[in-house]
Amino acid sequence: MSTGQEQLRTSQFHYQLYNRPLHPELFDIYHDHRIAKGPYEAQIWVTGVSHVTAFYYGEATILERLAEDDALLPLRGRLVSMPVRGEKDHQATHVEGIRYLTSYQVERMTPRLFGRMHEEMIDHGAKTGLFVPFPEWASGPLMPFTHIDYDAKVDMLHVFTYHSFPEELTVIKTQSIFEVA
């Protein structure tokens, strides 16, 4: 499946939550990062100017996906699918002991503010977390990118994502907490 990121607009994005893993062959994965901490494991995929984060605890899984809506993904195990607009919060408690909370925000900026934020995020991304630029998708001097930072503790994973869309002067930000109950 191709994400076709260079053609995407933020208006095409959806937030999806699953209670099961999804196969990697369903995505174009540009970066794969694994975390093993205490009783859980997690996997973060940069799938273009989008992401998938899976949290595994025993036999339980919570998987979030922020990307273009895709009718080819399975419906089985999908708990939530909603368009990414404005600001939203969502929480879920998995019966096998995972608590999950997320918040996302679509932030449109002036050209000057976006340029300053873009530079700061590139500098920050060089020092922390996962930073994946997409210069091949740039239509001007600024390139789209995904920056993911996280804090992994023994019983909790806190994930921050930033997806930059220079053509739209927009950043989609998420903050997710996966916690062992």
C-alpha positions as CSV (number, residue, x, y, z in Angstrom):
1,M,0.0,0.0,0.0
2,S,1.4,3.4,-0.8
3,T,0.9,6.4,1.4
4,G,1.3,8.8,-1.5
5,Q,2.3,11.5,1.1
6,E,3.3,14.1,-1.5
7,Q,-0.3,14.3,-2.6
8,L,-1.8,14.4,0.8
9,R,-3.6,17.3,2.5
10,T,-4.2,17.5,6.2
11,S,-7.9,17.5,5.5
12,Q,-7.4,13.8,4.4
13,F,-6.1,12.7,7.8
14,H,-7.8,10.4,10.2
15,Y,-7.0,9.2,13.7
16,Q,-7.6,5.5,14.2
17,L,-7.3,3.3,17.2
18,Y,-7.1,-0.6,17.1
19,N,-7.0,-3.2,19.8
20,R,-4.8,-5.4,17.6
21,P,-1.5,-5.2,15.7
22,L,-1.5,-4.4,12.0
23,H,0.9,-6.0,9.5
24,P,3.8,-3.9,8.4
25,E,3.2,-4.7,4.8
26,L,0.1,-2.5,5.0
27,F,2.4,0.6,5.2
28,D,5.3,2.3,3.6
29,I,7.6,2.4,6.7
30,Y,10.4,5.0,6.5
31,H,11.6,4.4,10.0
32,D,11.0,1.6,12.5
33,H,11.8,2.1,16.2
34,R,11.3,-0.4,18.9
35,I,11.1,0.1,22.7
36,A,11.3,-2.6,25.4
37,K,10.8,-1.3,28.9
38,G,9.7,-3.3,31.9
39,P,6.5,-5.2,31.2
40,Y,5.7,-3.7,27.8
41,E,7.1,-3.3,24.3
42,A,6.2,-0.6,21.8
43,Q,6.9,0.0,18.1
44,I,6.8,3.3,16.4
45,W,6.7,3.5,12.6
46,V,7.2,6.7,10.7
47,T,4.9,6.1,7.6
48,G,5.7,9.4,5.8
49,V,4.2,12.6,7.3
50,S,2.2,10.2,9.5
51,H,2.8,7.5,12.1
52,V,1.7,4.3,13.7
53,T,2.4,3.5,17.4
54,A,1.7,0.1,18.8
55,F,1.9,-0.7,22.5
56,Y,2.1,-4.4,23.6
57,Y,1.5,-5.6,27.1
58,G,1.2,-9.4,27.5
59,E,-1.4,-10.5,24.9
60,A,-3.0,-7.0,24.7
61,T,-2.3,-4.4,22.0
62,I,-3.4,-0.8,21.6
63,L,-2.4,0.7,18.2
64,E,-2.9,4.3,17.1
65,R,-2.5,5.5,13.6
66,L,-2.6,9.1,12.4
67,A,-2.5,9.2,8.6
68,E,-4.7,9.4,5.5
69,D,-8.0,7.5,5.8
70,D,-7.5,4.2,4.1
71,A,-10.4,1.9,3.2
72,L,-7.9,-1.0,2.7
73,L,-7.1,-1.3,6.4
74,P,-9.0,-4.0,8.3
75,L,-12.2,-3.1,10.2
76,R,-11.6,-6.0,12.6
77,G,-10.2,-4.6,15.9
78,R,-10.8,-0.9,14.9
79,L,-12.2,0.9,17.9
80,V,-12.2,4.5,16.6
81,S,-11.8,6.2,13.3
82,M,-12.4,10.0,13.0
83,P,-11.2,12.9,10.9
84,V,-8.4,15.0,12.3
85,R,-9.8,18.5,12.7
86,G,-9.1,21.1,15.3
87,E,-8.3,19.7,18.7
88,K,-9.6,16.4,20.2
89,D,-8.9,14.1,23.1
90,H,-9.7,10.4,23.3
91,Q,-9.2,7.8,25.9
92,A,-9.6,4.1,26.2
93,T,-9.0,1.4,28.8
94,H,-8.2,-2.0,27.4
95,V,-9.6,-4.9,29.3
96,E,-6.2,-6.6,29.5
97,G,-4.6,-3.8,31.4
98,I,-3.7,-0.9,29.1
99,R,-4.9,2.6,29.7
100,Y,-4.6,5.0,26.8
101,L,-5.1,8.7,26.3
102,T,-4.4,10.9,23.3
103,S,-4.8,14.5,22.3
104,Y,-4.2,15.9,18.8
105,Q,-4.2,19.3,17.3
106,V,-4.1,20.7,13.8
107,E,-2.3,24.1,14.0
108,R,-2.3,26.5,11.0
109,M,0.2,29.3,11.2
110,T,1.2,32.5,9.5
111,P,4.2,32.1,7.0
112,R,6.6,33.8,9.4
113,L,5.5,31.8,12.5
114,F,5.6,28.5,10.5
115,G,9.1,29.3,9.2
116,R,10.4,29.9,12.7
117,M,8.7,26.8,14.1
118,H,10.0,24.7,11.2
119,E,13.6,25.7,12.0
120,E,13.2,25.1,15.7
121,M,11.7,21.7,15.1
122,I,14.5,20.7,12.8
123,D,17.1,21.8,15.4
124,H,15.2,20.0,18.1
125,G,14.8,16.9,16.0
126,A,18.6,16.7,15.4
127,K,19.0,16.4,19.2
128,T,16.1,14.2,20.4
129,G,13.8,11.5,19.3
130,L,13.2,10.4,15.7
131,F,13.4,12.9,12.9
132,V,12.5,11.9,9.4
133,P,12.6,14.6,6.7
134,F,11.1,14.3,3.3
135,P,13.0,16.7,1.0
136,E,11.7,14.9,-2.1
137,W,8.2,16.1,-1.2
138,A,9.1,19.7,-0.8
139,S,7.5,22.1,-3.2
140,G,9.4,25.2,-1.8
141,P,12.2,25.9,0.5
142,L,10.7,24.1,3.5
143,M,10.5,20.3,3.6
144,P,7.8,18.2,5.1
145,F,8.9,16.1,8.1
146,T,7.8,13.8,10.9
147,H,9.4,14.3,14.4
148,I,8.6,11.9,17.1
149,D,9.9,12.2,20.7
150,Y,9.0,9.9,23.5
151,D,9.6,9.3,27.2
152,A,9.6,5.6,28.2
153,K,9.2,4.7,31.8
154,V,8.7,1.2,33.4
155,D,4.9,1.4,33.4
156,M,4.2,4.2,30.8
157,L,5.1,5.4,27.4
158,H,4.5,9.1,26.5
159,V,4.8,9.8,22.8
160,F,4.8,13.3,21.1
161,T,4.5,13.6,17.3
162,Y,4.8,16.5,15.0
163,H,3.9,16.2,11.3
164,S,4.9,19.3,9.2
165,F,3.0,20.3,6.1
166,P,4.8,23.4,4.7
167,E,2.5,23.9,1.7
168,E,-0.4,24.3,4.1
169,L,1.6,26.1,6.8
170,T,0.3,23.5,9.2
171,V,1.5,21.1,11.9
172,I,-0.4,18.2,13.2
173,K,0.7,17.5,16.8
174,T,-0.2,14.5,19.0
175,Q,0.5,13.6,22.5
176,S,-0.3,10.0,23.6
177,I,0.1,8.1,26.8
178,F,0.1,4.3,27.0
179,E,0.0,3.1,30.5
180,V,0.1,-0.4,32.2
181,A,-3.0,-0.5,34.4
